[in-house]
């Protein structure tokens, strides 16, 4: 089986597992926010890229609101081209949003762009080596590789603890995360640059 077919089947199974992991999780968003804040420490990074949860992705809304209140600049990712890295636009609660690919939401082109110091990365599944699998567009892998080639960038995967698997199928272009943080705790990945 080719890697692409293996990933496609893996995504299908991971999506079903994430639905189960997300089923009623009560205070998961608040617990995740506490755990990410512990990883970030003080002083806070200047620019943090988050996302607005889609379907059963873990909600990082409380985390983003808290970071905003404490002076961090929040940005959201924007897909600008199929095979390009993401760009990031300033976002605060109340900023008008546009709908992007895969039902994502992001600020329009009138919002200023910024380069994040920290990426909060959603996923379908992750493993103990810090590899994740998303929807298959490769946007985060390209972006992490591009940012890391330019400056230190912290990539933190955020997920439900039930999304952990033994191994994620991966290829040469897949980028490891520096941390994975869930509602139950955090996992620092050794060897990630």
PyMOL commands that set and color helices and strands:
alter all, ss='L'
color gray80, all
select helices_A, chain A and resi 3-22+28-40+61-69+101-103+139-150+161-163
alter helices_A, ss='H'
color red, helices_A
select strands_A, chain A and resi 47-50+73-78+87-90+97-99+105-107+118-121+125-126+132-133+154-158+179-181+186-188
alter strands_A, ss='S'
color yellow, strands_A
deselect
rebuild
show_as cartoon
